[in-house]
Amino acid sequence: MSEQFSRWDPVDQLKSEEDMAMYLDACLEEDPGDGSVVRAALNDIARAQA
């Protein structure tokens, strides 16, 4: 029996400005120092606002 996985998109959870701010804060804390997580978060937030 093989497992089925679906892709999770954080944009589906970013409904309000507060959600977006908390998401960005969490990504700032988790970023390894190269900005990769922050860049991804900013891209997600931009997509959520579109």
N, C-alpha and C positions, 0 to 999 in steps of 0.2 A: 504494500500500500504506500503510495507516494503522497507526500504532503503538498497541499496547494497553498501558495502564498499570493497575496495581492499587494500591490504597491501602495504605500501610504504617502499621501501628499499633505504636508502641514498647512497648505493654503486652505484646505477644507475646514480647518479649525480656527483660522484667523478671521473672526467675524466683526470684531470691534477694534477701535484704536487701542483700548486697554490690552486686548489679546496680543496685538502686534507689539506693543511696548514690552510686555512681559516676555514674549518670545525672543525679542531682540536682547533683552537683559540676560536671559538664560544662555543665549548663544554667545554673548560677550564673555560670560563666565567660563564657558566650555571651549572657547577658541584656543588652539594650541600655540598661538603667538604669530601665526603667519597670515591671519585674516581670512582663512578659507571658510570657516564656519560663519563669520560675520558677513562675508560676501554672499554666501548661500542664503542667509537669513534675509538680507536686504533684497535679494532677488525674489524670495518667497513673499515678502511683504509687498513688493511692487506688483507681483502677480495677483495678490489678494485684493489690491485696490483697483485693479483694472476691471 
